Amino acid sequence: MSECIELTAEIAAALKDRSRMPTSVTVKGNSYTLDCPVGEGFKAVVWKAQDDLGRLRALKFAVYADYEDRSYLQELSRASTLDKYDEFARFIDAGLVRIDFGAGSQYSFVCFVEEWIEGTSLKTLLAKDGDRVTPTFMLGYIRAMCNALSELYFEKLRHDDLHTGNVMIVEAPPAQISPELRIKIVDNGSMKPIGVGTKKETDDHGSFVSHLVEISNTISARRSMSIRDRRFLSASERLIQSMVDVGQPLRDPREIVDLFSLAYTRASSQTVESKPELLSPFEFISAEHIADDRLLLQIFAKTCPWLEKVAGPDPCLVSGPRGCGKSTIFRWLSLKPHLHKPAADLSTFRLAGFYISCSTDLQNRVGWIRTEALASRFTREIVHYFNLLATREVVQTLALIAERQDRESFWGLGKAEEQGVHTFVLQRLNLSSYPLMQGISPLAQLLEIIEQEMFHTHSLMMEGLNVEHPSRETMLGDLSSRIVQLLPRFKEMRITFLVDDFSLHRIPEPVQKILNRIIWERRSTHIFKLSSEKFGAVLTNPYDASADISREMIEVDCGQEFIALDESGSRARARDFAVDLLNHRLRSANYSGTAIDLIGQSPPGSLALSLLKDRKGRKAHYFGLERLADLCSGDVSNLLLVYRRIFEASKVDKNTTSIIPPATQDSSVRAVSRELLESIKTYVPFGTEMHSLVSAFGNLVRNVLEKGRWIKKGKQSVPPQCPRIEIDQIPGATADQLNTAQQQQADEVLRRAIFINMGPGLSRHKNVLTIRWHLRRIYLPAFGAALSKNTAVKSNPDWFKFFLTDPKGACDMTWGSWAKTGKQVTIEGPTLFQKRPSASQLPRKSR
């Protein structure tokens, strides 16, 4: 007999050679039938085997010489203390065996018998199936390994061979209702007491750190990663580094789990840990730039005049000029920002909004599909990607609800409901799923699967390929119905998909028509609300079916709503909103002054009369909260721009509480108005032509105010203020019609909200039947005009075509009906209001 003093390559080869190994071995009277070799280390080879009852076992043949100065029974005794813990494979037995390899080669080995673990080693998973390694896998792995380390510390043991080949990823039996992935640590025959010397360069904690580095590197190598994943990996790198710091390394298993879990929660949330505040009152003019949901709620002004219509239970299309606050309202209506509030504040919510940004999440994915042919080729992929996008928002929101203390008591979201949503979504999206990692939310894993499928779908489209099993157009309807069944709270809070900036410059017309199949599906469990610029939403589908406007969707034109407040006697609502808009931002930026402190009130009396009396332009007119509020035509961003310029000109800081001089306010308003007027020239297309329209009409409005006949109202006469054009088709008359280019120009004027369309309806004006165009009020100070309306320029479609083709000629013609002499005169004067007419031109008394 020869004794094996080390595992040489020759002996290792013999131990792995099926022809040289016996059919079975006996350990302490128990026979084990050898199946196949499954691995080797520096001192041992492992075989898969079966006992007499057919139970699978792992047999480890270790060199005898390694146990000459100690007993293998010590390790058996130590390993047995771990039998009560699920993270460790159970140690069955151990004993000496002799194996004859033939030709007189007989060696003694210590044979350790351990529970067979059916699974994949972490080493193999990282090398061959890295797509399964995700941030939630990493988080679940950390939880399980920290449990194992905590158990080892409690038993005062160390594994001493904790490499990636000895950690198995195990799938639960398929019969389980909610199967979960678990980890099992194998090869527990090297257990040693903590404190006993070892020749290994690293301990169990160090091995764990190396596992995390490999996992992190595997995830980082993936091309597709969400912002959440990148945030989590960035935070994880810092935590991993702290686990090996020289000073006070992070070693406590419980603290490690808590810190990595917190990192994942923070990465998943749009709410940052610091106090929500602005550094300046005029940061984040665009709502999409606000990362902190709490800040969004803090600066939102609920006095917005059109909020009630938008927040109603009906489907709607919110249109209006860019910067009118459509995105801000939609984000405020979404459920996510409000989830930091207590249940009492949420019980009155009528909608459960799920926000979808076309500019952020959809434009770059489908914006290149601009032809009917491409849209037809990728119809299923467009539907599938939109379903994924909307479903992701729903799952993200539910995942945030799952973190609340009242997740079950108020929302009814328990573990069974989480699993129900997980299973349902995967079935409807035709996606397969690996079993959940133990201890990780099913919603968190579902979110990763959805995001991976979004990347996969987009990649296929860019390669000209199709998705094999796309989801159906009814997917979101089915999802909303299922959520209502699982979570009755959503019967009270109607599920609402808020599709923001659904405009042609974001989503091409062929794509909009396809998505309308989803948007117009009638379900009692959900509705859609869209926002777009004017004429931006195409309300037909490929089958030329269109929405019944009166029954299915209402339009809320922000500019029209704001201007209409004047006519309904509700101007105070607009002014309250303008004040709240500034006050909320001042408060969030920790400014001492308020709107009334810094801007003050406008003087009583008519702005029109004030402008007329000031012949030489020496006084300030556009100042005070009331007049600044009147500048707004729904274009909230321009109002904020005016406020900002006023603050900059007066060098207002956080400690300023004194009123800004009226002259400073006035000059800032005029400067902004001139800049915005000049910027029209840069618009594509029709920039020059649209600038000519505004210049000619603005001069007409000013000249009518200064030189026109006054309007008699009762016993008094007032100066005419006519920033509106009203065109009506005479019944039975033949009118000149706009050609295609002229109609496009007219549509562009309204799309850019240079003029606000005050007429009803969603459809475009074709052949000009009815027009109510109101000049955007921010342009009026450039001409020194008043901001109100008490009359309009009224004419017919023939004049309107003349106005589009020759603005100055048309306005010269119109002036004749306004001049005091009753004769037509040509308006002379600067394009912008820079010089004042003489005092003799002002009527001294009304007639």
C-alpha positions in Angstrom: 0.0 0.0 0.0 1.2 3.5 -0.8 0.1 6.6 1.1 -0.8 9.7 -0.8 1.2 12.6 0.6 -0.1 15.2 -1.8 -2.5 15.4 -4.7 -0.2 15.2 -7.6 -1.4 15.7 -11.2 -1.1 12.0 -11.7 -3.2 11.0 -8.7 -5.8 13.7 -9.5 -6.1 12.3 -13.0 -6.6 8.9 -11.6 -9.3 10.1 -9.1 -11.2 11.6 -12.0 -10.8 8.6 -14.3 -14.0 6.6 -14.3 -12.3 3.5 -15.6 -9.7 3.5 -12.7 -12.2 4.3 -9.9 -14.3 1.6 -8.3 -18.0 1.4 -8.9 -18.7 2.2 -5.3 -17.0 3.1 -2.0 -18.0 2.3 1.5 -17.7 4.8 4.3 -18.3 3.5 7.8 -20.5 0.7 6.5 -22.5 2.8 4.1 -22.1 2.1 0.4 -22.1 4.9 -2.2 -22.4 4.3 -5.9 -20.1 6.7 -7.8 -21.7 8.6 -10.7 -19.3 11.2 -12.1 -16.5 13.5 -11.0 -17.7 17.1 -10.6 -14.7 19.1 -9.5 -11.3 19.3 -7.9 -9.2 21.5 -5.7 -5.6 21.6 -4.5 -6.1 18.7 -2.1 -9.2 16.9 -3.2 -11.5 15.6 -6.0 -15.3 15.6 -5.7 -17.7 13.0 -7.1 -21.4 12.9 -7.4 -22.8 9.7 -5.9 -25.9 7.9 -4.6 -26.5 6.1 -1.3 -28.4 2.9 -0.9 -31.7 4.7 -0.9 -30.9 6.6 -4.1 -30.3 9.9 -2.4 -27.7 12.0 -4.1 -24.5 12.8 -2.2 -21.3 14.6 -2.8 -18.1 12.6 -2.0 -14.9 14.5 -1.5 -11.7 12.4 -1.7 -9.0 14.4 0.3 -5.3 13.4 0.7 -4.7 11.5 3.8 -1.5 13.2 4.6 -3.4 16.5 5.3 -4.9 14.8 8.3 -1.9 13.0 9.8 -1.5 15.7 12.6 -5.3 16.1 13.2 -8.5 14.1 13.1 -11.1 14.5 10.3 -13.6 13.9 13.0 -12.9 17.4 14.3 -14.1 18.9 11.1 -17.1 16.5 11.1 -18.0 17.7 14.5 -17.6 21.4 13.6 -19.6 21.1 10.4 -22.4 19.3 12.2 -23.1 22.5 14.2 -24.2 24.1 11.0 -26.9 21.6 10.2 -29.6 23.9 11.6 -28.8 26.6 9.1 -30.2 26.6 5.5 -27.2 28.3 4.0 -24.9 25.3 4.4 -25.0 21.9 2.8 -25.4 19.2 5.5 -22.4 17.1 6.4 -23.4 13.4 6.4 -20.3 11.5 7.4 -16.6 11.0 6.9 -14.1 8.1 7.0 -11.0 6.5 5.6 -11.2 4.7 2.2 -8.5 2.9 0.2 -8.7 3.0 -3.6 -6.7 0.7 -5.9 -6.0 2.4 -9.2 -4.4 -0.8 -10.5 -0.8 -1.9 -11.1 -0.2 -1.8 -7.4 -1.2 1.8 -7.0 -3.3 1.8 -3.9 -3.8 5.0 -1.9 -5.6 6.1 1.3 -8.0 9.1 1.2 -10.3 10.7 3.7 -13.8 10.6 2.2 -16.2 13.3 3.3 -19.9 12.6 2.5 -22.0 15.7 2.1 -25.5 16.5 1.0 -25.6 16.9 -2.8 -26.7 20.4 -3.9 -28.2 20.6 -7.3 -27.5 24.0 -8.7 -24.9 26.2 -10.4 -21.8 27.5 -8.7 -21.3 31.2 -8.5 -18.1 30.7 -10.5 -19.9 29.0 -13.4 -22.8 31.5 -13.3 -20.5 34.5 -13.6 -18.5 32.9 -16.4 -21.3 31.4 -18.5 -24.6 33.1 -17.6 -23.8 36.7 -16.7 -27.1 38.0 -17.9 -28.7 36.4 -14.8 -26.4 38.5 -12.6 -28.3 41.7 -11.9 -28.4 44.3 -9.1 -31.3 42.4 -7.4 -29.3 39.2 -7.7 -26.4 41.0 -6.0 -28.6 42.3 -3.3 -30.1 38.9 -2.6 -26.6 37.3 -2.7 -25.4 39.8 -0.1 -28.4 39.0 2.2 -27.8 35.3 2.0 -24.0 35.4 2.4 -24.3 37.8 5.3 -26.7 35.3 6.9 -24.1 32.6 6.4 -21.2 34.8 7.8 -23.3 35.7 10.8 -24.0 32.1 11.5 -20.3 31.2 11.2 -19.4 34.0 13.5 -22.0 32.9 16.0 -20.6 29.3 16.0 -17.1 30.7 16.2 -16.1 29.0 12.9 -14.6 29.9 9.6 -15.2 28.1 6.4 -11.6 28.6 5.3 -12.2 27.8 1.6 -15.0 30.1 0.6 -14.2 30.6 -3.1 -16.8 31.1 -5.8 -16.8 27.4 -6.7 -18.0 26.5 -3.2 -21.1 28.8 -3.3 -24.0 27.2 -5.2 -27.0 29.0 -6.6 -29.9 26.7 -6.0 -33.3 26.7 -7.6 -36.3 25.6 -5.5 -38.2 22.6 -6.5 -40.7 23.3 -9.3 -43.6 22.3 -7.2 -43.3 25.3 -4.9 -45.9 28.0 -5.5 -43.4 30.8 -5.2 -40.0 29.3 -6.0 -37.0 31.3 -5.0 -33.3 31.1 -5.6 -31.2 30.3 -2.6 -27.5 30.0 -1.9 -25.8 26.9 -0.4 -22.2 26.8 0.8 -20.7 23.4 0.0 -17.4 21.7 0.8 -17.7 22.2 4.5 -15.0 19.8 5.4 -12.4 22.5 6.0 -14.1 24.2 9.0 -11.7 25.7 11.5 -12.3 27.6 14.7 -12.0 31.4 14.5 -8.6 32.4 15.7 -6.7 29.3 14.7 -3.9 30.1 12.2 -4.3 29.5 8.5 -2.0 29.6 5.6 -4.7 31.2 3.4 -4.1 34.8 2.3 -7.7 35.9 3.0 -10.4 35.0 5.5 -14.1 34.3 4.8 -14.9 38.1 4.9 -12.2 38.7 2.3 -13.5 35.9 0.1 -17.0 37.5 0.3 -15.5 40.8 -0.8 -13.9 39.2 -3.8 -17.2 37.7 -4.7 -18.9 41.1 -4.7 -16.1 42.5 -6.8 -16.7 39.8 -9.4 -20.4 40.2 -9.3 -20.1 44.0 -9.7 -17.7 43.7 -12.6 -20.1 41.2 -14.3 -23.0 43.7 -14.1 -20.9 46.6 -15.2 -19.8 44.8 -18.3 -23.4 44.7 -19.5 -24.3 47.2 -22.2 -27.9 47.8 -21.0 -28.2 49.4 -17.6 -30.8 51.7 -16.2 -29.9 54.8 -14.3 -31.1 53.0 -11.1 -28.6 50.2 -11.7 -25.8 52.6 -12.4 -26.6 54.5 -9.2 -26.6 51.3 -7.2 -23.3 50.0 -8.6 -21.7 53.3 -7.9 -22.8 53.2 -4.3 -21.9 49.5 -4.1 -18.3 50.3 -5.2 -17.9 52.7 -2.3 -19.4 50.1 0.2 -17.2 47.3 -1.1 -14.1 49.6 -0.6 -15.2 50.3 2.9 -15.3 46.5 3.6 -11.5 46.3 3.2 -10.5 49.7 4.6 -7.4 49.5 6.7 -8.8 51.6 9.6 -12.3 50.4 10.6 -13.5 48.1 7.8 -17.2 47.4 7.4 -17.4 43.8 8.6 -20.7 43.4 10.6 -23.1 41.3 8.4 -26.2 43.1 9.6 -24.7 46.5 8.9 -23.5 45.3 5.5 -27.1 44.2 4.6 -28.6 47.4 5.8 -26.2 49.7 3.9 -26.5 47.8 0.6 -30.3 47.7 1.0 -30.4 51.4 1.6 -28.2 52.0 -1.4 -30.6 50.1 -3.6 -33.6 52.0 -2.2 -31.9 55.3 -2.8 -30.9 54.3 -6.3 -34.6 53.4 -7.1 -36.1 56.5 -5.7 -36.4 60.0 -7.3 -36.3 61.5 -3.8 -32.8 62.4 -2.6 -31.9 62.3 1.1 -31.0 66.0 1.5 -33.7 68.6 2.2 -35.6 69.5 -0.9 -34.8 73.1 -1.8 -33.7 75.4 -4.6 -30.5 77.3 -4.7 -32.3 80.0 -6.7 -36.0 80.6 -7.1 -35.6 80.2 -10.8 -33.9 76.8 -11.1 -35.7 74.0 -12.8 -38.0 75.9 -15.1 -38.6 72.6 -16.8 -40.3 70.0 -14.6 -38.4 67.1 -16.3 -35.2 68.5 -14.8 -36.5 68.2 -11.2 -35.1 64.9 -9.8 -36.6 65.2 -6.3 -40.3 64.5 -6.2 -40.6 66.3 -2.9 -39.3 69.5 -4.5 -41.8 69.2 -7.3 -44.6 69.1 -4.8 -43.1 71.9 -2.8 -43.0 74.4 -5.7 -46.2 73.3 -7.4 -49.0 76.0 -7.3 -52.4 74.3 -6.9 -54.0 77.6 -7.9 -53.2 76.7 -11.5 -56.4 77.8 -13.3 -56.8 74.7 -15.5 -55.7 72.2 -12.9 -59.3 71.2 -12.0 -60.1 70.3 -15.6 -56.9 68.3 -16.1 -57.3 66.4 -12.8 -60.8 65.4 -13.5 -61.9 61.7 -14.1 -62.2 62.1 -17.9 -59.6 61.4 -20.6 -58.2 64.7 -21.9 -55.7 66.3 -24.2 -53.7 69.1 -22.6 -52.3 71.5 -25.2 -50.7 74.8 -25.1 -47.4 76.7 -25.6 -44.2 75.2 -24.6 -43.4 76.2 -21.0 -47.1 76.4 -20.0 -46.6 73.7 -17.3 -48.1 70.7 -19.0 -45.3 68.4 -17.7 -45.4 69.9 -14.3 -49.1 69.2 -13.9 -48.7 65.6 -15.3 -45.9 64.8 -12.9 -47.9 66.3 -10.0 -50.8 64.1 -11.0 -48.7 61.0 -10.9 -48.8 58.8 -7.8 -45.0 58.6 -7.3 -44.4 62.1 -5.9 -47.1 61.7 -3.3 -46.0 58.4 -1.8 -44.0 60.1 1.0 -47.2 61.4 2.4 -49.3 59.6 5.0 -52.4 57.6 4.0 -54.7 60.3 5.4 -53.4 62.7 2.7 -53.9 60.1 -0.1 -57.4 58.9 0.8 -59.0 61.7 -1.2 -57.1 61.1 -4.4 -59.3 60.3 -7.3 -56.6 59.3 -9.7 -53.6 57.0 -9.5 -51.4 58.6 -12.2 -48.5 56.8 -14.0 -46.3 59.3 -15.8 -44.8 58.5 -19.2 -42.4 61.1 -20.8 -42.3 60.9 -24.5 -39.3 63.2 -24.7 -37.3 61.1 -22.2 -38.4 57.6 -22.7 -40.0 57.2 -26.1 -38.6 59.7 -28.7 -35.2 58.2 -28.9 -36.6 54.8 -29.3 -39.3 55.3 -32.0 -38.6 58.8 -33.3 -36.8 57.4 -36.4 -39.9 55.6 -37.6 -41.3 58.4 -39.8 -42.8 56.5 -42.7 -45.9 54.3 -42.9 -43.8 51.5 -44.3 -41.4 51.5 -41.3 -44.4 51.8 -38.9 -46.1 48.8 -40.6 -42.9 46.8 -40.4 -42.4 47.4 -36.7 -46.1 47.7 -35.5 -45.8 44.9 -33.0 -42.5 46.2 -31.6 -43.9 49.7 -31.2 -46.9 48.3 -29.3 -44.6 46.0 -27.2 -42.2 48.7 -26.3 -44.9 51.1 -25.2 -46.5 48.4 -23.1 -43.1 47.8 -21.5 -42.6 51.5 -20.8 -46.1 51.9 -19.2 -45.8 48.7 -17.2 -42.4 49.7 -15.9 -43.9 52.9 -14.5 -46.7 50.9 -12.8 -44.2 48.4 -11.3 -41.9 51.2 -10.1 -44.8 52.8 -8.3 -45.9 49.6 -6.8 -42.4 48.9 -5.6 -42.4 52.2 -3.8 -45.7 51.4 -2.2 -44.2 48.1 -1.1 -41.7 50.1 1.0 -44.4 51.8 3.0 -45.5 50.8 6.5 -49.1 50.8 5.3 -48.5 48.7 2.2 -51.1 46.2 3.4 -53.3 48.2 5.7 -54.0 51.0 3.2 -52.9 49.6 -0.2 -53.6 45.9 0.3 -50.2 45.1 -1.2 -49.0 42.0 0.5 -46.5 39.3 -0.6 -49.2 37.4 -2.4 -50.2 40.5 -4.3 -46.6 41.2 -5.3 -46.2 37.7 -6.6 -49.5 38.0 -8.4 -48.4 41.2 -10.3 -45.1 39.5 -11.0 -46.6 36.4 -12.5 -49.4 38.3 -14.4 -47.0 40.8 -16.1 -44.5 38.1 -17.2 -47.4 36.1 -18.7 -48.9 39.0 -20.6 -45.5 40.3 -21.8 -44.6 36.7 -22.9 -41.4 36.9 -20.9 -39.6 34.1 -19.0 -38.2 34.6 -15.6 -35.6 33.0 -13.4 -36.8 32.1 -9.9 -36.7 35.0 -7.5 -33.7 35.5 -5.3 -34.6 34.7 -1.7 -35.4 37.8 0.3 -35.8 40.2 -2.7 -39.0 41.8 -3.7 -40.7 40.2 -6.7 -41.4 43.7 -8.0 -37.8 44.6 -7.9 -36.8 41.6 -10.0 -39.8 42.2 -12.4 -38.5 45.7 -12.9 -35.2 44.4 -14.0 -36.7 41.9 -16.4 -38.9 44.6 -18.0 -35.9 47.0 -18.5 -33.8 44.2 -20.0 -36.7 43.4 -22.4 -37.0 47.1 -23.3 -33.3 47.2 -24.3 -33.6 43.9 -26.2 -36.7 45.1 -28.1 -35.0 48.4 -29.1 -31.9 46.6 -30.1 -33.8 44.2 -32.4 -35.6 47.2 -34.0 -32.4 49.0 -34.7 -31.0 45.8 -36.3 -34.2 45.5 -38.5 -35.4 42.4 -36.6 -38.7 41.6 -35.0 -39.6 40.5 -31.5 -40.6 36.8 -31.5 -43.4 37.0 -28.9 -44.6 40.7 -28.5 -47.4 41.7 -26.1 -50.8 42.6 -27.3 -52.5 46.0 -27.7 -54.8 45.0 -24.8 -51.9 44.5 -22.4 -52.3 47.7 -20.4 -56.1 47.2 -20.2 -55.5 43.7 -18.9 -52.9 45.0 -16.4 -55.2 47.7 -15.0 -58.0 45.2 -14.6 -55.7 42.8 -12.8 -54.4 45.4 -10.5 -57.9 46.5 -9.6 -58.7 42.9 -8.7 -55.6 42.4 -6.6 -55.6 45.9 -5.0 -59.1 47.3 -4.4 -57.7 50.7 -3.5 -57.3 51.3 -7.2 -61.0 51.0 -7.6 -61.3 54.3 -5.7 -58.1 55.8 -7.4 -58.7 55.4 -11.1 -55.6 54.2 -12.9 -54.5 57.0 -15.3 -51.7 56.8 -17.8 -50.2 60.3 -18.2 -48.5 60.5 -21.6 -46.5 63.7 -21.7 -45.5 65.6 -24.8 -47.3 63.3 -27.2 -46.4 65.7 -30.1 -45.4 65.2 -33.7 -41.9 66.5 -33.1 -41.4 63.8 -30.5 -43.6 60.9 -31.8 -44.0 60.8 -35.6 -47.5 60.5 -37.0 -47.3 56.8 -38.1 -46.2 55.9 -34.6 -49.0 57.9 -33.0 -51.6 56.2 -35.1 -50.4 52.8 -33.9 -50.3 53.9 -30.3 -53.8 55.2 -30.5 -55.0 51.6 -30.6 -53.8 51.4 -27.0 -54.8 54.9 -26.0 -58.3 54.7 -27.2 -59.2 51.3 -25.8 -62.3 51.7 -23.6 -61.9 50.1 -20.1 -63.6 51.1 -16.9 -60.4 50.4 -15.0 -58.1 53.0 -16.6 -58.0 56.2 -18.8 -55.3 58.0 -20.7 -54.5 61.7 -20.5 -52.2 63.2 -23.1 -50.3 66.5 -23.4 -49.0 67.9 -26.6 -48.4 71.2 -28.3 -51.2 72.6 -30.5 -52.0 70.2 -33.3 -49.4 67.8 -32.0 -51.6 64.8 -31.3 -53.0 62.8 -34.3 -56.3 61.5 -33.1 -56.8 58.8 -35.7 -55.5 55.2 -36.0 -54.4 53.2 -39.0 -58.0 52.3 -39.7 -59.0 56.0 -39.9 -61.1 55.7 -36.8 -61.0 58.8 -34.6 -62.0 59.8 -31.2 -65.5 61.0 -30.5 -64.4 64.3 -29.1 -67.5 65.1 -27.1 -67.7 61.6 -25.5 -64.1 60.3 -25.2 -61.7 63.2 -24.7 -61.8 66.9 -23.9 -59.1 69.4 -24.9 -57.7 71.7 -22.3 -55.8 74.5 -24.0 -53.7 76.2 -21.3 -53.3 79.4 -23.2 -57.0 79.6 -24.1 -57.9 78.7 -20.5 -55.8 81.5 -19.1 -57.0 84.2 -21.4 -60.6 83.2 -21.0 -60.4 84.1 -17.3 -60.5 87.7 -18.3 -63.8 87.3 -20.2 -65.4 85.3 -17.4 -64.5 87.8 -14.7 -62.0 85.4 -13.1 -58.8 87.4 -13.6 -58.2 87.1 -9.9 -57.6 83.4 -10.3 -54.8 84.0 -12.8 -53.3 86.5 -10.5 -53.4 84.2 -7.5 -51.6 81.6 -9.5 -48.9 84.0 -10.6 -48.3 85.0 -7.0 -48.3 81.5 -5.7 -45.9 80.4 -8.5 -43.3 82.9 -7.2 -44.0 82.5 -3.5 -43.5 78.7 -3.6 -40.2 79.1 -5.3 -39.0 81.9 -2.9 -39.9 79.7 0.0 -38.1 76.7 -1.3 -35.0 78.8 -2.0 -35.1 80.1 1.6 -35.7 83.7 0.5 -36.9 86.1 3.2 -39.0 88.2 0.9 -42.3 87.3 -0.6 -44.0 88.2 -3.8 -45.8 91.1 -2.3 -42.7 92.3 -0.5 -40.5 92.3 -3.6 -42.8 93.0 -6.5 -45.6 94.8 -4.8 -49.0 95.6 -6.2 -49.8 97.3 -9.4 -51.3 100.8 -9.2 -55.1 101.0 -9.4 -56.7 102.1 -12.6 -56.4 101.2 -16.3 -53.0 100.4 -17.8 -54.3 101.6 -21.1 -55.1 105.1 -19.7 -51.7 105.2 -18.0 -49.9 104.5 -21.2 -51.9 107.2 -23.0 -51.2 109.8 -20.4 -47.5 109.2 -20.4 -46.7 110.7 -23.8 -42.9 110.8 -23.5 -42.5 107.4 -22.0 -40.9 108.6 -18.8 -43.0 106.5 -16.4 -43.0 102.9 -15.5 -46.2 101.0 -16.4 -45.4 97.2 -16.5 -44.9 96.6 -12.8 -46.6 95.1 -9.8 -48.1 91.6 -9.4 -51.4 92.3 -11.1 -49.8 93.6 -14.3 -47.0 91.0 -14.4 -49.7 88.3 -14.0 -51.6 89.7 -16.9 -48.5 89.2 -19.1 -49.1 85.5 -18.9 -51.0 83.7 -21.7 -50.5 80.3 -20.1 -46.8 80.5 -20.8 -45.6 80.0 -17.2 -41.9 79.7 -18.2 -42.1 83.2 -19.7 -43.6 84.6 -16.5 -40.8 83.0 -14.5 -38.3 84.5 -17.0 -39.8 88.0 -16.3 -39.5 87.4 -12.6 -35.9 86.3 -12.9 -34.9 89.3 -15.0 -36.4 91.6 -12.5 -34.6 89.9 -9.6 -31.3 90.0 -11.5 -31.6 93.7 -12.5 -32.3 94.6 -8.9 -29.7 92.2 -7.4 -32.3 90.5 -5.1 -30.8 88.0 -2.7 -32.1 85.8 0.0 -32.1 88.6 2.5 -33.9 91.2 0.4 -37.3 92.3 1.6 -37.6 95.8 0.1 -39.7 96.4 -3.0 -38.0 96.4 -6.4 -38.3 99.8 -8.0 -41.2 100.0 -10.6 -38.7 101.4 -13.2 -36.6 98.3 -12.9 -39.6 96.0 -13.2 -40.8 97.9 -16.3 -37.5 97.9 -18.1 -37.1 94.2 -17.4 -40.5 93.4 -18.8 -39.9 95.4 -22.0 -36.5 93.8 -22.5 -37.9 90.3 -22.2 -40.8 91.1 -24.5 -38.4 92.5 -27.2 -36.1 89.4 -26.8 -39.0 87.0 -27.2 -40.4 88.9 -30.2 -37.0 88.8 -31.9 -36.6 85.1 -31.2 -39.5 84.4 -33.4 -37.2 85.0 -36.4 -35.2 81.9 -35.4 -38.2 79.5 -35.5 -38.2 76.9 -38.2 -40.2 77.0 -40.4 -41.8 80.4 -41.1 -39.8 82.3 -38.5 -39.4 85.5 -40.6 -43.0 85.4 -41.8 -44.4 84.9 -38.2 -42.2 87.7 -36.9 -43.7 90.0 -39.6 -47.2 89.0 -38.5 -46.6 89.9 -34.9 -44.7 93.1 -35.8 -47.5 94.4 -38.0 -50.3 93.4 -35.7 -48.5 94.7 -32.6 -48.1 98.1 -34.2 -51.8 98.0 -35.2 -52.8 97.3 -31.6 -50.6 100.1 -30.2 -51.8 102.6 -32.9 -55.4 101.7 -32.3 -54.9 102.4 -28.6 -53.1 105.7 -29.2 -55.0 107.1 -32.2 -58.1 105.1 -32.6 -61.7 106.1 -31.8 -62.7 105.4 -28.2 -65.3 102.8 -27.4 -68.4 104.0 -25.7 -69.5 101.8 -22.8 -72.7 103.1 -21.1 -72.1 106.8 -20.3 -68.3 106.5 -20.5 -65.8 105.9 -23.3 -62.7 103.9 -23.0 -59.6 103.5 -25.2 -59.7 100.6 -27.6 -57.7 97.5 -26.7 -57.7 94.9 -29.5 -55.1 92.2 -29.2 -57.5 89.7 -30.9 -58.4 88.8 -34.5 -61.9 87.5 -35.1 -62.8 86.0 -38.5 -66.2 84.6 -39.3 -67.3 83.0 -42.5 -70.4 84.8 -43.9 -73.1 82.1 -44.5 -73.5 81.4 -48.2 -70.7 83.7 -49.2 -67.7 82.5 -51.3 -64.5 83.2 -49.5 -60.9 83.1 -50.5 -59.2 80.0 -49.3 -55.7 79.3 -47.9 -53.3 77.2 -50.0 -51.3 74.5 -48.4 -48.3 76.7 -47.5 -50.5 79.3 -46.0 -52.4 76.8 -43.9 -49.1 75.3 -42.7 -48.0 78.8 -41.7 -51.3 79.4 -39.8 -50.9 76.1 -38.0 -47.3 76.9 -37.1 -48.4 80.2 -35.6 -50.8 78.4 -33.3 -48.4 75.5 -32.6 -45.8 78.0 -31.4 -48.6 79.9 -29.5 -47.6 83.1 -31.1 -51.3 83.7 -31.3 -53.6 81.7 -29.0 -56.5 80.0 -30.7 -59.7 80.9 -28.7 -62.0 78.8 -30.9 -63.5 75.5 -29.7 -62.7 72.1 -30.9 -59.8 69.8 -31.4 -59.7 69.6 -35.2 -57.5 71.9 -37.4 -59.1 74.8 -39.1 -59.4 73.9 -42.7 -60.4 76.5 -45.3 -60.9 79.0 -42.4 -64.5 78.8 -41.2 -64.1 80.3 -37.7 -61.0 81.9 -36.2 -60.5 83.6 -32.8 -56.8 84.5 -32.6 -55.5 86.3 -29.5 -51.9 87.7 -29.6 -49.7 86.2 -26.9 -49.6 88.9 -24.3 -45.9 88.7 -23.5 -45.3 90.4 -26.9 -47.5 93.4 -26.1 -45.0 95.4 -23.9 -42.6 95.5 -26.9 -45.1 97.7 -28.6 -46.1 99.7 -25.5 -49.6 98.2 -25.7 -52.1 97.4 -23.0 -52.6 93.8 -21.9 -56.4 93.6 -21.8 -59.0 93.2 -24.5 -62.3 95.1 -25.0 -62.7 94.8 -28.7 -61.2 92.9 -31.6 -60.0 93.2 -35.2 -63.0 91.8 -37.0 -63.0 90.8 -40.7 -63.6 88.0 -43.2 -61.5 85.1 -44.5 -60.4 87.1 -47.5 -58.7 89.6 -45.2 -57.2 86.8 -43.1 -55.5 85.4 -46.2 -54.3 89.0 -47.0 -52.9 89.2 -43.4 -50.9 85.9 -43.7 -49.4 87.0 -47.1 -48.9 90.7 -46.5 -49.3 91.5 -42.7 -48.4 95.2 -43.0 -50.7 95.8 -45.9 -53.6 94.0 -44.2 -53.1 96.0 -41.0 -52.8 99.3 -42.9 -56.2 98.4 -44.5 -57.7 97.7 -41.1 -56.5 100.9 -39.5 -58.9 102.9 -41.6 -61.9 101.6 -39.6 -60.2 102.6 -36.3 -58.8 106.1 -37.2 -60.6 109.0 -35.6 -61.1 110.6 -39.0 -62.7 107.6 -40.4 -60.2 107.7 -43.2 -57.8 104.9 -44.0 -54.3 105.9 -43.0 -50.9 104.1 -43.2 -49.4 103.4 -39.8 -46.0 104.9 -39.5 -43.6 104.2 -36.6 -41.1 101.8 -35.2 -41.6 98.1 -35.1 -41.0 98.2 -31.4 -42.4 100.7 -29.0 -39.4 103.0 -28.6 -40.8 106.5 -29.3 -44.0 108.0 -28.0 -46.5 110.0 -30.1 -47.0 113.6 -29.3 -49.6 114.7 -26.7 -51.8 116.3 -29.3 -52.5 112.9 -30.8 -54.3 111.8 -27.6 -58.0 112.5 -27.4 -58.6 114.9 -24.6 -62.1 113.7 -23.9 -64.1 110.7 -25.0 -66.6 111.0 -27.7 
